[in-house]
Amino acid sequence: MKAHGEITPPPDKSITHRCFMIGSLAHGTTVIRNALESEDIASTRKALAALGASIRKDGDSYLVDGSTLREPTHVVDAGNSGTTARLVSGIVSGIEGITVMTGDESLIKRPMARVIKPLELMGARFMARSGSFLPMAVRGGKLRGIFHPMEVASAQVKSALLLAGLFAEGTTTVNEPSTSRDHTERMLAGFGATVEVRSKSVSVTGPQQLTAREITVPGDPSSAAFPVVWAAATPGSSVLIRGVCLNPTRTGFLRVLERMGACIAIENEKLQAGEPVGDLVVKGSHLKAVTITAEEVPSLIDEIPALVVAAALAEGTTVITGARELRVKETDRISAMVEGLTRLGATVEELEDGLIVNGPARLSPASVRTFSDHRIAMSFAVLARASDTEIGIDDPSCVRISYPRFFEDMDSLA
Ligand code: S3P
């Protein structure tokens, strides 16, 4: 089925999390416009409220009174959100007292050692379930800056350390093998912090004061990726997607689709919330297979399930490697995509750190399992539309994590 029309994707999830968190740390009242309303963001709002932040709605905006955060009286539940769990663990490391954190069935299986180890070196103390999983207790207090070389690029780890670094004595420097999304660095600078950014490393020197500001969240490229793939892979499609964040640390999927022969133009470029933003005009064409390697994975990590759909629709053999991190997302996204595509009759090979997809796949109707992962559900939903295949999705409601209006928006493009 071709895609036609225009949509405005939901506001960016990563940026919205950071607006609430950084607003809670800043002096004054932060006004957040166009904040994402989704389950993951509700987890962040509740976590910050438990720490004493005052967050209220005023018409279409949120007002956050940056207050002195304090030890919470109850367990902080990060729900399904890895960003909430990891970034908040950085914040509470700098708060005197004990914070106990937990999460849902998926989040309690996701690794926390990556934040626990460096935050302990900064002076926080953690007691976590065996294997360094949630639930965990954090004793926050006096912190000192550290130099932390990350083995795997992770914006969540980098951000947790930068937020903790605001409370610390001295300089905290995070080094990454390739650049992950840099929204925290950009936003901290926008809130008046001094942040030193060099190629592949970033430093803050604490303690630092932040100043509240007004901020309007741009559209989420990770959510836009689903209609982009649908339109790009079906000849005759034409779609306009308005107001998408085009930060280069997030748009690796557009570069890959262009290599696949997709026809994508950018219009109305501007700067908003310290981020490049623009409209995407996508026209359908016959895509060809592509190779994706480790170096570019951080810039498209959340879009790989959507790119796997593009690969299934494209001519030739697509090889994705260097993406082992996909195994520790909301679910193991490598095995979830391989299982779903195999059930549909596609020829796919599972690699330890990626997958090989042979396209164009000749698909037959089948049911797939999402493992309650929003991006798996949305990937198969666009594959169904782009390939005119009946695909049963076991838990379509999990899209509420990042894109509550997903099915309405996709129906409007049909
Ligand atoms: C995110 C960072 C990425 C990404 C996640 C959101 C963020 O995780 O996959 O969806 O907002 O910082 P990692 O830091 O684990 O790569």
Residues whose N, C-alpha, C, O or C-beta is under 5 A from the ligand:
A	BS01	S3P	S14 T83 A153 S154 A155 Q156 V157 I301 D302
